[in-house]
Amino acid sequence: MPLPSPWRADFPAIAALQRQGQTYLDNAATTQKPQALLDALNHYYVNGAANVHRAQHLPGANATQAFENSRSKIAHWLNAGESAQIVFTHGATSALNLLAYGLEHECVAGDEIVISALEHHANLLPWQQLAHRRDLKLIILPLDANGLIDLEAAASLIGPRTRLLAVSQLSNVLGAWQPLPALLSMAKSHGALTVVDGAQGVVHGRHDVQALGCDFYVFSSHKLYGPEGLGVLYGRNEALARLHHWQFGGEMVLTTDYHTAKFRPAPLGFEAGTPPIASVIGLGATLDYLASLDHAAVVAHEAALHRLLLDGLNRREGIRVLGAPQLALVSFVVEGVHNADLAHLLTEQGIAVRAGHHCAMPLLKSLGLPGAIRVSLALYNDSDDLERFFSALDQALELLR
């Protein structure tokens, strides 16, 4: 049965890509942008760009108001207690590095940081390098057969020396929601700080950070139909107060002379230099657009597409799906076929998917794989996209086999 997307026309790049003969199925890497975002960026630049928080003139006041309005919209989207709990960074990776440096003083040699075996490099390397700097122990939580963090193993690995737990909400390779309530509860019982990488999870559904109960929640704008170069860090007030400043310069300083300085608290204290102003304003417009949609209809559409994708892959001989994906994406390998060769033939037929280790190299190594193909969906995809994908896949496999 055909599954058209009622929101497809809201994303002009999709029509442009189709005219180029391209079918875009790499949404876990970055999404296309709605017209509402493009209009907001155009309005900002056409009507006078200006720096924020620094000037009393009208362009500066307008930019600051739009910028801070977006902070409030993001706080509302996440159900944060107040907009001051939202810090803007230059990406989710930047936000996680901010935490790894800003919380470094909390750790002493022999302490433990806990992550999972499925983490994206952005939620692995900052903690790995912190462990090296401070002589800490990096604990890796194993996965079960379905690609979920093993809670029984976690209960034995999260303990009194655990200072911080950092885990992904939704795996960018395995497409499975992780058991965050149980994991966060374990960490809290030992007084550890908790960090949730929501880069994939934030795109699917509305998530209440107060109900979730984490100390910090991180996501990137460009995966949530927003502009590139912008990350968002939510922190509980008590947790933000424990962060040390890690980048220094304009705006974050309260007062300074040549030899001493006092710095602002969050959020401005962690937004040194000129922030990504247009991107912040643009993300606010994107959230307005997303809030206007029928959420239940979006969820149902994405779920139906995901079932079509899984069913089509499972019907084809020699295809192994990684884990037990629940939504949004499927990663797979084909027996006797290298993922790079398959990706090349799909690309030649205009199918945009991701191949390789998906910035989760240790996970792929643990599965004994050099890489995998990942197909990832967005609200603007439809069943015709999947038909084109499967047609190209069949032709590619016929050649490669």
Salt bridges, closest charged atoms under 4 A:
ASP26 OD2 - ARG354 NH2 2.86
ASP26 OD1 - ARG374 NH2 3.49
GLU68 OE2 - HIS53 NE2 2.68
GLU68 OE1 - ARG71 NE 2.76
GLU104 OE1 - ARG133 NH2 3.08
GLU104 OE2 - ARG134 NE 3.28
GLU106 OE2 - HIS105 NE2 3.54
GLU106 OE1 - ARG242 NH2 2.83
ASP111 OD1 - ARG161 NH2 2.86
ASP111 OD2 - ARG163 NE 3.15
ASP215 OD1 - ARG236 NH2 2.58
GLU238 OE1 - ARG236 NH1 2.87
GLU251 OE1 - ARG54 NH1 3.71
GLU271 OE2 - ARG71 NH1 2.80
ASP288 OD2 - LYS73 NZ 2.79
GLU302 OE1 - HIS204 ND1 3.13
GLU348 OE2 - HIS344 NE2 3.20
ASP382 OD2 - ARG8 NH1 3.51
ASP385 OD2 - ARG8 NH1 2.94
ASP385 OD1 - ARG388 NH2 2.50
ASP394 OD1 - ARG316 NE 2.70
